[in-house]
Every structure is written in C-alpha cells, then in structure tokens.
Amino acid sequence: MTDTGRKPVSDKISETITPDSQKSYAEQAKESVTGAYDKIARDVQPEDTKSPFQSAADSVTGNSDNAKASAEENQASFMDSAKQYAADAQKTAADVLNQASEYISGNQKK
C-alpha cells in the first residue's frame, strides 16, 4: 500500500498506539530513525509521484505534525500568559495588603 522505501502506515499506527514505556530503547531508537527518514521522504518526494494511498497517508501525518507543533507553540504562549497573570495578581495582592497595613497603622498616604 505504501510506496517503496516508505514506512508502512500500519507500523506508524502500531508505534503510536504502543506506549514508549512498553518499548525497549532499541525499538524507540529505531522508530525515531525510521520516522525521521519517512518525514524527509514525505517532504522531498513530489506529490505527482506518490500513489494515492501514500499521498493521503502523507497528508494525514503532515497535518498531525503541524497540529502537534501548533499545540506546543500555543502551550508555551499560554504558560507565558498564565505566569504574567500570576505575577500581576501577586503584585495587586501585595499592594492591597500594604495599603491595608498603612490604613491600620495610621500611616495612610494622602
């Protein structure tokens, strides 16, 4: 079904379903190398030379890679925003406590 020299889709699915904790280091290394090779082949091979099945499989895996990269990028952005909100909240709380302390002690600024 896949083009000659390309990683079979069934292997990709099996590798994705099986957790890394159930794989040996050798299996993980092999998957990493063959996966990297297949990504390069996916990007280098012209679409008009791919079989319809290979073209569809490449489209799915390419979209999956793009979605994963986008999610990682958004996660970093969300984390940065959350850190900033937390810092702002901490500063606001400190300001309020300082003002309350000044009010109680009678050293209120005018």
Secondary structure, 3 states (H helix, E strand, C coil): CCCCCCCCHHHHHHHHHCCHHHCCHHHHHHHHHHHHHHHHHHHHCCHHHCCHHHHHHHHHHHHHHHHHHHHHHHHHHHHHHHHHHHHHHHHHHHHHHHHHHHHHHCCCCC
